[in-house]
Structures are given as structure tokens and as C-alpha cells.
Amino acid sequence: MSHKHESLLRTIFHDPISANIHWREIESLLHHLAAEIEPLSGARLRVKLNGVEGILHRPHHGNTLDKSAMRHLREYLAHARCTPSQYEQSHS
């Protein structure tokens, strides 16, 4: 994983939750992690990562995720076993 993606993963799980992460960075990270992404209606996306399927939402206004969307993304990545510590364990 590139330093940029590793840093982004840490930022996603850092408290307090950041509200200035751009959607294109999240999409880049998901592609890097080999997630399958399927557009649904509106701003919804079906994402499948490590066998875990979830629904994520692109930002409606602007291009950064709000804190609620960040919490949802964090929960999804945790279910898909993609936290910073789990990633480090699997790649050390």
C-alpha cells in the first residue's frame, strides 16, 4: 500500500473524526484495496471488500464526506477487516 493510502486509512480511523476527506481519495483507496464498486440509484454505491458487502453514499453537496458518512465508512471498513492495525498485521 502506498504511503498516501496508508495515511488515509489512519485518518479515517483517527479520533476526532475528520470531515475534510475528499470522496475521490476514498474511491482511490477502495480501488487499491481491490473492492468491487457498483453504482446504484442516486449517490449510492454497492461496495464489496473482503467478502463484505455494504452500501456507501457519495457526498451530496461538495466532494468531502461529512462526519456521519465518515462514521459509516469506518464501520464498513472495520467489518471488512480493513483497519490500520489489521492491515499492518496482514502485511508485516
C-alpha positions in Angstrom: 0.0 0.0 0.0 1.3 3.4 -0.9 2.1 5.8 1.9 -0.7 8.0 0.8 -3.3 5.2 1.1 -1.8 4.1 4.4 -2.1 7.6 5.8 -5.7 7.9 4.5 -6.7 4.7 6.3 -5.2 6.0 9.5 -7.0 9.3 9.1 -10.3 7.5 8.6 -9.9 5.7 11.9 -8.4 8.7 13.8 -10.4 10.5 16.5 -11.8 13.0 16.4 -13.4 12.1 13.0 -12.2 14.3 10.1 -14.7 16.0 7.9 -12.4 17.1 5.2 -11.6 13.9 3.3 -12.4 14.0 -0.4 -14.6 11.3 -2.0 -12.0 10.7 -4.8 -9.4 9.8 -2.1 -11.9 7.2 -0.6 -12.6 5.8 -4.1 -8.9 5.5 -4.8 -8.3 3.7 -1.5 -11.2 1.3 -2.2 -9.9 0.5 -5.7 -6.4 0.0 -4.2 -7.9 -2.5 -1.7 -9.5 -4.4 -4.7 -13.0 -3.5 -3.7 -15.8 -4.2 -6.2 -17.8 -1.0 -6.7 -21.2 -0.9 -8.3 -23.2 2.3 -8.8 -26.8 2.2 -7.6 -29.5 4.8 -7.8 -28.6 8.3 -6.8 -25.4 8.7 -4.8 -25.4 5.1 -3.5 -22.7 2.6 -4.3 -22.7 -1.1 -3.5 -19.2 -2.0 -2.3 -17.8 -5.5 -1.8 -14.5 -5.8 0.0 -13.0 -9.0 1.5 -16.4 -10.7 1.0 -18.2 -8.0 3.0 -20.9 -6.1 1.1 -22.1 -2.6 2.1 -23.8 0.5 0.7 -21.8 3.7 0.7 -23.0 7.2 -0.3 -21.1 9.8 -2.3 -21.3 13.3 -0.8 -24.4 15.1 -2.0 -23.1 18.7 -1.6 -19.5 19.3 -2.4 -17.0 16.5 -2.6 -16.0 15.8 1.0 -17.5 13.3 3.4 -19.3 14.7 6.5 -18.8 13.1 9.9 -21.8 10.9 9.6 -20.6 9.5 6.3 -17.1 9.0 7.8 -18.5 7.0 10.7 -20.4 4.8 8.2 -17.3 4.3 6.1 -15.3 3.5 9.3 -17.9 0.9 10.3 -17.9 -0.7 6.9 -14.1 -0.9 6.6 -13.9 -2.4 10.1 -16.5 -5.1 9.1 -14.4 -5.8 6.0 -11.2 -6.1 8.2 -9.5 -3.1 6.8 -8.5 -1.1 9.9 -4.9 0.3 10.1 -3.9 -2.4 12.7 -5.5 -5.3 10.7 -3.8 -4.0 7.5 -0.4 -3.8 9.3 -0.8 -7.3 10.8 -1.6 -8.9 7.4 1.3 -7.1 5.6 4.1 -7.5 8.1 
